[in-house]
Amino acid sequence: MALGNQTVIHLSEQIVVLFSCALSFLGSTLIILTYILFKDLRTTPRKLLVYLSVSDWLSAVSYAFGVWRVFHTDSLDCIVQGAISTFANTSSFFWTVAIAVYLYVFIVRSSQRVADSLVLSFHLISWGVPLAITVAALSLSKIGYDASEVSVGWCWVKIYASDRVLWMLLTGKIWEFLAYLTLPVLYILIKRHIHIAGIGNTSQGTANCIMFVFFTQPIRTRLCKVFCCCCKFGAEVQHSQDDRHRLPPGHEPSTQREEDSTSRVLTDK
């Protein structure tokens, strides 16, 4: 609903988007942490997934800030938020396609050497192209206040720019459309199915975490062991403290009695 020159943002919309951003943030963080903690799981596909998660992490943070802030002018923080979200969101689509291409070459073409040789190109394209687009948009003053006409409070392409449709395509929508066309074809060719329909910009990290962390048996097992060890250690500490409190007066633990005896012997000497 529009009010004057700005679309009204309802509280319910903010809550939904912020919740989605929080899930994406946590999911991306978990993917990155599992890669850091488990050295034997640092394969090339999972490394590519980490790069994708970095993009999703930045995207979730920038969108959450925009939704929480609800900009009303072309302020500096509005432009910064718009630039970060533009770069991160575009980069996320490129890395998603890069992972699919890598898996296609690795599995269907059965060539790990060729697949690994593409990693440098993935970096140049997935970081370079979004960066070039973002810098160009900033240089031409295309990123800024959009009156929430195409967002939920965050900044993107300036709503009053005469060529705003072109820049909306260049800064995200055209790459999103191409990704949605390319990914099903590649995953069908490698006989795998990844459901991407309906996953919006603010929840990509959540989907990646579910697919590559919770659905991955080695990582799921190790996370369970870590959590179980933490819980067991906490229970042992609590149990030890409870035993100390239950001892009657004059019945100190054996270790304490030994220390007291040793002290008395040294004193007598």
Secondary structure by P-SEA (a helix, b strand, c coil): cccccbbbbcaaaaaaaaaaaaaaaaaaaaaaaaaaaccccccaaaaaaaaaaaaaaaaaaaaaaaaaaccccccaaaaaaaaaaaaaaaaaaaaaaaaaaaaaaacccccaaaaaaaaaaaaaacccaaaaaaaaaaaaccccccccccccccccccccccaaaaaaaaacaaaaaaaaacaaaaaaaacbbbbccccccccaaaaaaaacccccaaaaaaaaaaaaaaaaaaaaaaaaaaaaaacccccccaaaaaaaaaaaaaaac
